[in-house]
Amino acid sequence: MTKEFTQTITFRLRKALENKELATGNGFLFRFVMQIFHFITFFLKNTKEPFTLQGYFL
């Protein structure tokens, strides 16, 4: 996955989380997507970790 792809996903998630009507479901959605990102980095044995200076969200 590219940096631009992950930034697009997180931007859309933030926009969805800002919508008050969908606040209950999007917390679960955000956690689910973040778990997928962590699983992908573990599965590919990538040296980069999400949420760090070397990770996706720099």
mmCIF file as Biopython writes it, N, C-alpha, C and O atoms, coordinates in Angstrom:
data_model
#
loop_
_atom_site.group_PDB
_atom_site.id
_atom_site.type_symbol
_atom_site.label_atom_id
_atom_site.label_alt_id
_atom_site.label_comp_id
_atom_site.label_asym_id
_atom_site.label_entity_id
_atom_site.label_seq_id
_atom_site.pdbx_PDB_ins_code
_atom_site.Cartn_x
_atom_site.Cartn_y
_atom_site.Cartn_z
_atom_site.occupancy
_atom_site.B_iso_or_equiv
_atom_site.auth_seq_id
_atom_site.auth_asym_id
_atom_site.pdbx_PDB_model_num
ATOM 1   N N  . MET A ? 1  ? 0.831   -1.186  0.000  1.0 0.0 1  A 1 
ATOM 2   C CA . MET A ? 1  ? 0.000   0.000   0.000  1.0 0.0 1  A 1 
ATOM 3   C C  . MET A ? 1  ? 0.874   1.247   0.000  1.0 0.0 1  A 1 
ATOM 4   O O  . MET A ? 1  ? 1.957   1.274   0.584  1.0 0.0 1  A 1 
ATOM 5   N N  . THR A ? 2  ? 0.390   2.237   -0.645 1.0 0.0 2  A 1 
ATOM 6   C CA . THR A ? 2  ? 1.155   3.470   -0.728 1.0 0.0 2  A 1 
ATOM 7   C C  . THR A ? 2  ? 0.732   4.444   0.352  1.0 0.0 2  A 1 
ATOM 8   O O  . THR A ? 2  ? -0.328  4.311   0.964  1.0 0.0 2  A 1 
ATOM 9   N N  . LYS A ? 3  ? 1.579   5.413   0.566  1.0 0.0 3  A 1 
ATOM 10  C CA . LYS A ? 3  ? 1.281   6.443   1.562  1.0 0.0 3  A 1 
ATOM 11  C C  . LYS A ? 3  ? 0.035   7.229   1.173  1.0 0.0 3  A 1 
ATOM 12  O O  . LYS A ? 3  ? -0.776  7.569   2.035  1.0 0.0 3  A 1 
ATOM 13  N N  . GLU A ? 4  ? -0.127  7.520   -0.118 1.0 0.0 4  A 1 
ATOM 14  C CA . GLU A ? 4  ? -1.286  8.280   -0.567 1.0 0.0 4  A 1 
ATOM 15  C C  . GLU A ? 4  ? -2.578  7.499   -0.334 1.0 0.0 4  A 1 
ATOM 16  O O  . GLU A ? 4  ? -3.599  8.076   0.040  1.0 0.0 4  A 1 
ATOM 17  N N  . PHE A ? 5  ? -2.529  6.184   -0.555 1.0 0.0 5  A 1 
ATOM 18  C CA . PHE A ? 5  ? -3.716  5.356   -0.349 1.0 0.0 5  A 1 
ATOM 19  C C  . PHE A ? 5  ? -4.148  5.377   1.108  1.0 0.0 5  A 1 
ATOM 20  O O  . PHE A ? 5  ? -5.330  5.554   1.402  1.0 0.0 5  A 1 
ATOM 21  N N  . THR A ? 6  ? -3.202  5.197   2.021  1.0 0.0 6  A 1 
ATOM 22  C CA . THR A ? 6  ? -3.557  5.179   3.440  1.0 0.0 6  A 1 
ATOM 23  C C  . THR A ? 6  ? -4.025  6.551   3.902  1.0 0.0 6  A 1 
ATOM 24  O O  . THR A ? 6  ? -4.913  6.646   4.749  1.0 0.0 6  A 1 
ATOM 25  N N  . GLN A ? 7  ? -3.439  7.621   3.356  1.0 0.0 7  A 1 
ATOM 26  C CA . GLN A ? 7  ? -3.892  8.962   3.723  1.0 0.0 7  A 1 
ATOM 27  C C  . GLN A ? 7  ? -5.316  9.204   3.235  1.0 0.0 7  A 1 
ATOM 28  O O  . GLN A ? 7  ? -6.105  9.850   3.925  1.0 0.0 7  A 1 
ATOM 29  N N  . THR A ? 8  ? -5.651  8.693   2.052  1.0 0.0 8  A 1 
ATOM 30  C CA . THR A ? 8  ? -7.008  8.839   1.536  1.0 0.0 8  A 1 
ATOM 31  C C  . THR A ? 8  ? -7.997  8.095   2.416  1.0 0.0 8  A 1 
ATOM 32  O O  . THR A ? 8  ? -9.073  8.609   2.719  1.0 0.0 8  A 1 
ATOM 33  N N  . ILE A ? 9  ? -7.634  6.883   2.827  1.0 0.0 9  A 1 
ATOM 34  C CA . ILE A ? 9  ? -8.518  6.089   3.685  1.0 0.0 9  A 1 
ATOM 35  C C  . ILE A ? 9  ? -8.739  6.793   5.015  1.0 0.0 9  A 1 
ATOM 36  O O  . ILE A ? 9  ? -9.874  6.898   5.480  1.0 0.0 9  A 1 
ATOM 37  N N  . THR A ? 10 ? -7.661  7.278   5.633  1.0 0.0 10 A 1 
ATOM 38  C CA . THR A ? 10 ? -7.814  7.927   6.938  1.0 0.0 10 A 1 
ATOM 39  C C  . THR A ? 10 ? -8.591  9.234   6.808  1.0 0.0 10 A 1 
ATOM 40  O O  . THR A ? 10 ? -9.351  9.584   7.711  1.0 0.0 10 A 1 
ATOM 41  N N  . PHE A ? 11 ? -8.418  9.962   5.706  1.0 0.0 11 A 1 
ATOM 42  C CA . PHE A ? 11 ? -9.181  11.194  5.498  1.0 0.0 11 A 1 
ATOM 43  C C  . PHE A ? 11 ? -10.677 10.886  5.405  1.0 0.0 11 A 1 
ATOM 44  O O  . PHE A ? 11 ? -11.499 11.582  6.000  1.0 0.0 11 A 1 
ATOM 45  N N  . ARG A ? 12 ? -11.018 9.843   4.658  1.0 0.0 12 A 1 
ATOM 46  C CA . ARG A ? 12 ? -12.430 9.482   4.528  1.0 0.0 12 A 1 
ATOM 47  C C  . ARG A ? 12 ? -12.997 8.992   5.850  1.0 0.0 12 A 1 
ATOM 48  O O  . ARG A ? 12 ? -14.150 9.276   6.174  1.0 0.0 12 A 1 
ATOM 49  N N  . LEU A ? 13 ? -12.195 8.259   6.616  1.0 0.0 13 A 1 
ATOM 50  C CA . LEU A ? 13 ? -12.667 7.812   7.928  1.0 0.0 13 A 1 
ATOM 51  C C  . LEU A ? 13 ? -12.896 8.994   8.856  1.0 0.0 13 A 1 
ATOM 52  O O  . LEU A ? 13 ? -13.876 9.021   9.600  1.0 0.0 13 A 1 
ATOM 53  N N  . ARG A ? 14 ? -11.994 9.975   8.816  1.0 0.0 14 A 1 
ATOM 54  C CA . ARG A ? 14 ? -12.178 11.162  9.658  1.0 0.0 14 A 1 
ATOM 55  C C  . ARG A ? 14 ? -13.451 11.908  9.280  1.0 0.0 14 A 1 
ATOM 56  O O  . ARG A ? 14 ? -14.202 12.346  10.152 1.0 0.0 14 A 1 
ATOM 57  N N  . LYS A ? 15 ? -13.693 12.052  7.977  1.0 0.0 15 A 1 
ATOM 58  C CA . LYS A ? 15 ? -14.911 12.726  7.529  1.0 0.0 15 A 1 
ATOM 59  C C  . LYS A ? 15 ? -16.149 11.965  7.993  1.0 0.0 15 A 1 
ATOM 60  O O  . LYS A ? 15 ? -17.135 12.570  8.413  1.0 0.0 15 A 1 
ATOM 61  N N  . ALA A ? 16 ? -16.094 10.634  7.917  1.0 0.0 16 A 1 
ATOM 62  C CA . ALA A ? 16 ? -17.227 9.830   8.365  1.0 0.0 16 A 1 
ATOM 63  C C  . ALA A ? 16 ? -17.408 9.937   9.868  1.0 0.0 16 A 1 
ATOM 64  O O  . ALA A ? 16 ? -18.539 9.994   10.352 1.0 0.0 16 A 1 
ATOM 65  N N  . LEU A ? 17 ? -16.311 9.965   10.614 1.0 0.0 17 A 1 
ATOM 66  C CA . LEU A ? 17 ? -16.403 10.058  12.067 1.0 0.0 17 A 1 
ATOM 67  C C  . LEU A ? 17 ? -16.944 11.413  12.511 1.0 0.0 17 A 1 
ATOM 68  O O  . LEU A ? 17 ? -17.516 11.527  13.596 1.0 0.0 17 A 1 
ATOM 69  N N  . GLU A ? 18 ? -16.768 12.444  11.679 1.0 0.0 18 A 1 
ATOM 70  C CA . GLU A ? 18 ? -17.289 13.763  12.029 1.0 0.0 18 A 1 
ATOM 71  C C  . GLU A ? 18 ? -18.808 13.837  11.885 1.0 0.0 18 A 1 
ATOM 72  O O  . GLU A ? 18 ? -19.448 14.729  12.442 1.0 0.0 18 A 1 
ATOM 73  N N  . ASN A ? 19 ? -19.374 12.901  11.142 1.0 0.0 19 A 1 
ATOM 74  C CA . ASN A ? 19 ? -20.825 12.884  10.962 1.0 0.0 19 A 1 
ATOM 75  C C  . ASN A ? 19 ? -21.473 12.331  12.229 1.0 0.0 19 A 1 
ATOM 76  O O  . ASN A ? 19 ? -21.246 11.177  12.593 1.0 0.0 19 A 1 
ATOM 77  N N  . LYS A ? 20 ? -22.274 13.151  12.896 1.0 0.0 20 A 1 
ATOM 78  C CA . LYS A ? 20 ? -22.859 12.766  14.186 1.0 0.0 20 A 1 
ATOM 79  C C  . LYS A ? 20 ? -23.845 11.608  14.049 1.0 0.0 20 A 1 
ATOM 80  O O  . LYS A ? 20 ? -23.992 10.816  14.979 1.0 0.0 20 A 1 
ATOM 81  N N  . GLU A ? 21 ? -24.513 11.498  12.920 1.0 0.0 21 A 1 
ATOM 82  C CA . GLU A ? 21 ? -25.520 10.455  12.754 1.0 0.0 21 A 1 
ATOM 83  C C  . GLU A ? 21 ? -24.903 9.065   12.711 1.0 0.0 21 A 1 
ATOM 84  O O  . GLU A ? 21 ? -25.547 8.090   13.099 1.0 0.0 21 A 1 
ATOM 85  N N  . LEU A ? 22 ? -23.672 8.965   12.247 1.0 0.0 22 A 1 
ATOM 86  C CA . LEU A ? 22 ? -23.033 7.661   12.091 1.0 0.0 22 A 1 
ATOM 87  C C  . LEU A ? 22 ? -21.959 7.416   13.144 1.0 0.0 22 A 1 
ATOM 88  O O  . LEU A ? 22 ? -21.082 6.573   12.953 1.0 0.0 22 A 1 
ATOM 89  N N  . ALA A ? 23 ? -22.021 8.140   14.241 1.0 0.0 23 A 1 
ATOM 90  C CA . ALA A ? 23 ? -20.947 8.082   15.229 1.0 0.0 23 A 1 
ATOM 91  C C  . ALA A ? 23 ? -20.817 6.714   15.873 1.0 0.0 23 A 1 
ATOM 92  O O  . ALA A ? 23 ? -19.708 6.307   16.220 1.0 0.0 23 A 1 
ATOM 93  N N  . THR A ? 24 ? -21.913 5.993   16.043 1.0 0.0 24 A 1 
ATOM 94  C CA . THR A ? 24 ? -21.835 4.717   16.749 1.0 0.0 24 A 1 
ATOM 95  C C  . THR A ? 24 ? -21.161 3.644   15.907 1.0 0.0 24 A 1 
ATOM 96  O O  . THR A ? 24 ? -20.363 2.865   16.428 1.0 0.0 24 A 1 
ATOM 97  N N  . GLY A ? 25 ? -21.463 3.589   14.627 1.0 0.0 25 A 1 
ATOM 98  C CA . GLY A ? 25 ? -20.894 2.546   13.787 1.0 0.0 25 A 1 
ATOM 99  C C  . GLY A ? 25 ? -19.480 2.820   13.341 1.0 0.0 25 A 1 
ATOM 100 O O  . GLY A ? 25 ? -18.716 1.884   13.108 1.0 0.0 25 A 1 
ATOM 101 N N  . ASN A ? 26 ? -19.110 4.087   13.215 1.0 0.0 26 A 1 
ATOM 102 C CA . ASN A ? 26 ? -17.806 4.406   12.655 1.0 0.0 26 A 1 
ATOM 103 C C  . ASN A ? 26 ? -16.662 4.181   13.627 1.0 0.0 26 A 1 
ATOM 104 O O  . ASN A ? 26 ? -15.528 3.980   13.193 1.0 0.0 26 A 1 
ATOM 105 N N  . GLY A ? 27 ? -16.923 4.209   14.931 1.0 0.0 27 A 1 
ATOM 106 C CA . GLY A ? 27 ? -15.873 3.863   15.880 1.0 0.0 27 A 1 
ATOM 107 C C  . GLY A ? 27 ? -15.422 2.431   15.672 1.0 0.0 27 A 1 
ATOM 108 O O  . GLY A ? 27 ? -14.226 2.138   15.697 1.0 0.0 27 A 1 
ATOM 109 N N  . PHE A ? 28 ? -16.379 1.541   15.468 1.0 0.0 28 A 1 
ATOM 110 C CA . PHE A ? 28 ? -16.052 0.148   15.174 1.0 0.0 28 A 1 
ATOM 111 C C  . PHE A ? 28 ? -15.343 0.034   13.836 1.0 0.0 28 A 1 
ATOM 112 O O  . PHE A ? 28 ? -14.373 -0.714  13.707 1.0 0.0 28 A 1 
ATOM 113 N N  . LEU A ? 29 ? -15.819 0.772   12.837 1.0 0.0 29 A 1 
ATOM 114 C CA . LEU A ? 29 ? -15.212 0.727   11.506 1.0 0.0 29 A 1 
ATOM 115 C C  . LEU A ? 29 ? -13.765 1.182   11.555 1.0 0.0 29 A 1 
ATOM 116 O O  . LEU A ? 29 ? -12.896 0.565   10.940 1.0 0.0 29 A 1 
ATOM 117 N N  . PHE A ? 30 ? -13.502 2.263   12.287 1.0 0.0 30 A 1 
ATOM 118 C CA . PHE A ? 30 ? -12.141 2.781   12.382 1.0 0.0 30 A 1 
ATOM 119 C C  . PHE A ? 30 ? -11.219 1.759   13.039 1.0 0.0 30 A 1 
ATOM 120 O O  . PHE A ? 30 ? -10.113 1.522   12.553 1.0 0.0 30 A 1 
ATOM 121 N N  . ARG A ? 31 ? -11.663 1.151   14.141 1.0 0.0 31 A 1 
ATOM 122 C CA . ARG A ? 31 ? -10.841 0.143   14.820 1.0 0.0 31 A 1 
ATOM 123 C C  . ARG A ? 31 ? -10.603 -1.057  13.923 1.0 0.0 31 A 1 
ATOM 124 O O  . ARG A ? 31 ? -9.504  -1.610  13.904 1.0 0.0 31 A 1 
ATOM 125 N N  . PHE A ? 32 ? -11.627 -1.465  13.177 1.0 0.0 32 A 1 
ATOM 126 C CA . PHE A ? 32 ? -11.512 -2.608  12.281 1.0 0.0 32 A 1 
ATOM 127 C C  . PHE A ? 32 ? -10.481 -2.351  11.184 1.0 0.0 32 A 1 
ATOM 128 O O  . PHE A ? 32 ? -9.652  -3.212  10.891 1.0 0.0 32 A 1 
ATOM 129 N N  . VAL A ? 33 ? -10.535 -1.164  10.582 1.0 0.0 33 A 1 
ATOM 130 C CA . VAL A ? 33 ? -9.585  -0.821  9.518  1.0 0.0 33 A 1 
ATOM 131 C C  . VAL A ? 33 ? -8.167  -0.733  10.070 1.0 0.0 33 A 1 
ATOM 132 O O  . VAL A ? 33 ? -7.222  -1.180  9.420  1.0 0.0 33 A 1 
ATOM 133 N N  . MET A ? 34 ? -8.008  -0.161  11.263 1.0 0.0 34 A 1 
ATOM 134 C CA . MET A ? 34 ? -6.675  -0.070  11.854 1.0 0.0 34 A 1 
ATOM 135 C C  . MET A ? 34 ? -6.119  -1.455  12.162 1.0 0.0 34 A 1 
ATOM 136 O O  . MET A ? 34 ? -4.920  -1.683  12.004 1.0 0.0 34 A 1 
ATOM 137 N N  . GLN A ? 35 ? -6.970  -2.389  12.601 1.0 0.0 35 A 1 
ATOM 138 C CA . GLN A ? 35 ? -6.507  -3.753  12.838 1.0 0.0 35 A 1 
ATOM 139 C C  . GLN A ? 35 ? -6.069  -4.407  11.540 1.0 0.0 35 A 1 
ATOM 140 O O  . GLN A ? 35 ? -5.108  -5.176  11.531 1.0 0.0 35 A 1 
ATOM 141 N N  . ILE A ? 36 ? -6.757  -4.116  10.448 1.0 0.0 36 A 1 
ATOM 142 C CA . ILE A ? 36 ? -6.351  -4.652  9.144  1.0 0.0 36 A 1 
ATOM 143 C C  . ILE A ? 36 ? -4.979  -4.113  8.764  1.0 0.0 36 A 1 
ATOM 144 O O  . ILE A ? 36 ? -4.135  -4.869  8.283  1.0 0.0 36 A 1 
ATOM 145 N N  . PHE A ? 37 ? -4.738  -2.809  8.970  1.0 0.0 37 A 1 
ATOM 146 C CA . PHE A ? 37 ? -3.430  -2.242  8.661  1.0 0.0 37 A 1 
ATOM 147 C C  . PHE A ? 37 ? -2.335  -2.913  9.482  1.0 0.0 37 A 1 
ATOM 148 O O  . PHE A ? 37 ? -1.270  -3.234  8.956  1.0 0.0 37 A 1 
ATOM 149 N N  . HIS A ? 38 ? -2.598  -3.127  10.776 1.0 0.0 38 A 1 
ATOM 150 C CA . HIS A ? 38 ? -1.600  -3.774  11.618 1.0 0.0 38 A 1 
ATOM 151 C C  . HIS A ? 38 ? -1.352  -5.207  11.168 1.0 0.0 38 A 1 
ATOM 152 O O  . HIS A ? 38 ? -0.210  -5.666  11.173 1.0 0.0 38 A 1 
ATOM 153 N N  . PHE A ? 39 ? -2.408  -5.920  10.777 1.0 0.0 39 A 1 
ATOM 154 C CA . PHE A ? 39 ? -2.254  -7.293  10.315 1.0 0.0 39 A 1 
ATOM 155 C C  . PHE A ? 39 ? -1.445  -7.348  9.024  1.0 0.0 39 A 1 
ATOM 156 O O  . PHE A ? 39 ? -0.603  -8.229  8.852  1.0 0.0 39 A 1 
ATOM 157 N N  . ILE A ? 40 ? -1.701  -6.405  8.117  1.0 0.0 40 A 1 
ATOM 158 C CA . ILE A ? 40 ? -0.959  -6.381  6.851  1.0 0.0 40 A 1 
ATOM 159 C C  . ILE A ? 40 ? 0.524   -6.138  7.107  1.0 0.0 40 A 1 
ATOM 160 O O  . ILE A ? 40 ? 1.370   -6.789  6.494  1.0 0.0 40 A 1 
ATOM 161 N N  . THR A ? 41 ? 0.844   -5.217  7.996  1.0 0.0 41 A 1 
ATOM 162 C CA . THR A ? 41 ? 2.261   -4.952  8.274  1.0 0.0 41 A 1 
ATOM 163 C C  . THR A ? 41 ? 2.913   -6.157  8.930  1.0 0.0 41 A 1 
ATOM 164 O O  . THR A ? 41 ? 4.079   -6.447  8.660  1.0 0.0 41 A 1 
ATOM 165 N N  . PHE A ? 42 ? 2.183   -6.868  9.792  1.0 0.0 42 A 1 
ATOM 166 C CA . PHE A ? 42 ? 2.738   -8.071  10.417 1.0 0.0 42 A 1 
ATOM 167 C C  . PHE A ? 42 ? 2.905   -9.186  9.393  1.0 0.0 42 A 1 
ATOM 168 O O  . PHE A ? 42 ? 3.928   -9.869  9.375  1.0 0.0 42 A 1 
ATOM 169 N N  . PHE A ? 43 ? 1.903   -9.368  8.542  1.0 0.0 43 A 1 
ATOM 170 C CA . PHE A ? 43 ? 1.918   -10.456 7.568  1.0 0.0 43 A 1 
ATOM 171 C C  . PHE A ? 43 ? 3.026   -10.269 6.544  1.0 0.0 43 A 1 
ATOM 172 O O  . PHE A ? 43 ? 3.691   -11.232 6.164  1.0 0.0 43 A 1 
ATOM 173 N N  . LEU A ? 44 ? 3.226   -9.050  6.103  1.0 0.0 44 A 1 
ATOM 174 C CA . LEU A ? 44 ? 4.266   -8.784  5.115  1.0 0.0 44 A 1 
ATOM 175 C C  . LEU A ? 44 ? 5.647   -8.647  5.749  1.0 0.0 44 A 1 
ATOM 176 O O  . LEU A ? 44 ? 6.650   -8.519  5.047  1.0 0.0 44 A 1 
ATOM 177 N N  . LYS A ? 45 ? 5.693   -8.674  7.088  1.0 0.0 45 A 1 
ATOM 178 C CA . LYS A ? 45 ? 6.942   -8.517  7.836  1.0 0.0 45 A 1 
ATOM 179 C C  . LYS A ? 45 ? 7.672   -7.250  7.407  1.0 0.0 45 A 1 
ATOM 180 O O  . LYS A ? 45 ? 8.881   -7.239  7.178  1.0 0.0 45 A 1 
ATOM 181 N N  . ASN A ? 46 ? 6.899   -6.207  7.312  1.0 0.0 46 A 1 
ATOM 182 C CA . ASN A ? 46 ? 7.437   -4.906  6.940  1.0 0.0 46 A 1 
ATOM 183 C C  . ASN A ? 46 ? 8.153   -4.306  8.143  1.0 0.0 46 A 1 
ATOM 184 O O  . ASN A ? 46 ? 7.709   -4.474  9.278  1.0 0.0 46 A 1 
ATOM 185 N N  . THR A ? 47 ? 9.258   -3.608  7.900  1.0 0.0 47 A 1 
ATOM 186 C CA . THR A ? 47 ? 9.990   -2.996  9.001  1.0 0.0 47 A 1 
ATOM 187 C C  . THR A ? 47 ? 9.310   -1.732  9.494  1.0 0.0 47 A 1 
ATOM 188 O O  . THR A ? 47 ? 9.617   -1.251  10.585 1.0 0.0 47 A 1 
ATOM 189 N N  . LYS A ? 48 ? 8.396   -1.189  8.712  1.0 0.0 48 A 1 
ATOM 190 C CA . LYS A ? 48 ? 7.702   0.032   9.118  1.0 0.0 48 A 1 
ATOM 191 C C  . LYS A ? 48 ? 6.492   -0.315  9.975  1.0 0.0 48 A 1 
ATOM 192 O O  . LYS A ? 48 ? 5.802   -1.303  9.724  1.0 0.0 48 A 1 
ATOM 193 N N  . GLU A ? 49 ? 6.244   0.501   10.980 1.0 0.0 49 A 1 
ATOM 194 C CA . GLU A ? 49 ? 5.083   0.326   11.844 1.0 0.0 49 A 1 
ATOM 195 C C  . GLU A ? 49 ? 4.149   1.520   11.669 1.0 0.0 49 A 1 
ATOM 196 O O  . GLU A ? 49 ? 4.608   2.658   11.573 1.0 0.0 49 A 1 
ATOM 197 N N  . PRO A ? 50 ? 2.844   1.268   11.628 1.0 0.0 50 A 1 
ATOM 198 C CA . PRO A ? 50 ? 1.900   2.389   11.573 1.0 0.0 50 A 1 
ATOM 199 C C  . PRO A ? 50 ? 2.002   3.267   12.814 1.0 0.0 50 A 1 
ATOM 200 O O  . PRO A ? 50 ? 2.346   2.791   13.895 1.0 0.0 50 A 1 
ATOM 201 N N  . PHE A ? 51 ? 1.708   4.518   12.653 1.0 0.0 51 A 1 
ATOM 202 C CA . PHE A ? 51 ? 1.653   5.504   13.731 1.0 0.0 51 A 1 
ATOM 203 C C  . PHE A ? 51 ? 3.019   5.819   14.331 1.0 0.0 51 A 1 
ATOM 204 O O  . PHE A ? 51 ? 3.089   6.322   15.453 1.0 0.0 51 A 1 
ATOM 205 N N  . THR A ? 52 ? 4.103   5.537   13.616 1.0 0.0 52 A 1 
ATOM 206 C CA . THR A ? 52 ? 5.428   5.937   14.088 1.0 0.0 52 A 1 
ATOM 207 C C  . THR A ? 52 ? 6.049   6.869   13.057 1.0 0.0 52 A 1 
ATOM 208 O O  . THR A ? 52 ? 5.457   7.131   12.010 1.0 0.0 52 A 1 
ATOM 209 N N  . LEU A ? 53 ? 7.232   7.363   13.354 1.0 0.0 53 A 1 
ATOM 210 C CA . LEU A ? 53 ? 7.905   8.271   12.424 1.0 0.0 53 A 1 
ATOM 211 C C  . LEU A ? 53 ? 8.250   7.579   11.117 1.0 0.0 53 A 1 
ATOM 212 O O  . LEU A ? 53 ? 8.341   8.235   10.079 1.0 0.0 53 A 1 
ATOM 213 N N  . GLN A ? 54 ? 8.446   6.249   11.149 1.0 0.0 54 A 1 
ATOM 214 C CA . GLN A ? 54 ? 8.756   5.517   9.927  1.0 0.0 54 A 1 
ATOM 215 C C  . GLN A ? 54 ? 7.504   4.985   9.244  1.0 0.0 54 A 1 
ATOM 216 O O  . GLN A ? 54 ? 7.590   4.419   8.155  1.0 0.0 54 A 1 
ATOM 217 N N  . GLY A ? 55 ? 6.347   5.159   9.865  1.0 0.0 55 A 1 
ATOM 218 C CA . GLY A ? 55 ? 5.153   4.476   9.400  1.0 0.0 55 A 1 
ATOM 219 C C  . GLY A ? 55 ? 4.388   5.210   8.328  1.0 0.0 55 A 1 
ATOM 220 O O  . GLY A ? 55 ? 4.897   6.129   7.687  1.0 0.0 55 A 1 
ATOM 221 N N  . TYR A ? 56 ? 3.150   4.782   8.148  1.0 0.0 56 A 1 
ATOM 222 C CA . TYR A ? 56 ? 2.324   5.267   7.052  1.0 0.0 56 A 1 
ATOM 223 C C  . TYR A ? 56 ? 1.906   6.713   7.211  1.0 0.0 56 A 1 
ATOM 224 O O  . TYR A ? 56 ? 1.789   7.436   6.222  1.0 0.0 56 A 1 
ATOM 225 N N  . PHE A ? 57 ? 1.676   7.149   8.450  1.0 0.0 57 A 1 
ATOM 226 C CA . PHE A ? 57 ? 1.012   8.427   8.666  1.0 0.0 57 A 1 
ATOM 227 C C  . PHE A ? 57 ? 2.001   9.533   8.984  1.0 0.0 57 A 1 
ATOM 228 O O  . PHE A ? 57 ? 1.763   10.346  9.878  1.0 0.0 57 A 1 
ATOM 229 N N  . LEU A ? 58 ? 3.106   9.565   8.257  1.0 0.0 58 A 1 
ATOM 230 C CA . LEU A ? 58 ? 4.119   10.597  8.474  1.0 0.0 58 A 1 
ATOM 231 C C  . LEU A ? 58 ? 3.692   11.877  7.779  1.0 0.0 58 A 1 
ATOM 232 O O  . LEU A ? 58 ? 4.407   12.878  7.835  1.0 0.0 58 A 1 
#
